[in-house]
Amino acid sequence: MSASFTHEDVPEIDAAAAHLTAYVSELLASRRAAPRSDFLTSYVVAVEQEDNLSPIETLIQIVTVIVGGSDTTRTAMTMQAALLLQHRDQWDAVCQDTALIPGAVSEALRYEPSVGSIPRFTCQDIEVGGYVVPRDRILSLSTLSAMRDPALYAEPDSFNIRRTDHPRRHLVFGAGVHRCLGEVLARAELEEGLAALVERLPQLRVAGPPPTMFGHAGIRRVDAMRVSWPR
Ligand code: HEM
């Protein structure tokens, strides 16, 4: 496994980040200049009234919603179809019974998650399992590893859409005060997307090699998946 991005990707990432932040800056400025009845206008008004965010924080909140709300679900959407199509009996079961869709979404998010780890800075020494993690370090808390923990999941390396041992709060969405704000939306998108696919294309197949998920740091990447179906 590798980090999600390589050194060579950095210039492209920097350029994309500059482009996105400029776009969001313009959007926020346009709402300040000409308020509308939309979310961004309410956000701009609330930020001004509360007066507790710096200009960069004001910007990054919106950038985070855009990045955290698109790459994650897009990658998960591809991977859940790929996993089900590679476990044909489970794909066929979902086609027969759409009540299995929520379990299929949860299991795909566990088995091949679109977020591989969550970063944290240590503010103090922390003792874990007999080791001390010193303060002022960056920690990478692995969702990949947590979601294959045999203490939590029976046969963690099996893909099983009928499993009943998912924790009430799915680990792929993190934990604590920064737990994902968009879980309900993400689940709705993934469930509706899968429902549309199984209804319209039950004969769908992966054509060629199945896609690979890359990286373990933060949001992961998936490569292309080619599919075919009889016409
Ligand atoms: C499969 C889809 C998704 C996954 C796996 C996912 C995962 C996560 C995780 C693990 C965190 C916690 C990060 C941390 O603690 O440092 C997080 C935070 C967040 N997510 Fe998601 N997410 C998904 C979809 C979405 C969607 C659709 C939205 C909104 C449109 C969204 C918005 C956010 C925001 C705003 C935060 C930051 C919350 C905070 O810092 O208080 N996410 N997400």
Residues whose N, C-alpha, C, O or C-beta is under 5 A from the ligand:
A	BS01	HEM	T64 V65 G68 G69 T72 T73 A76 V115 I118 P119 V172 F173 G174 A175 V177 H178 R179 C180 L181 G182 L185 A186
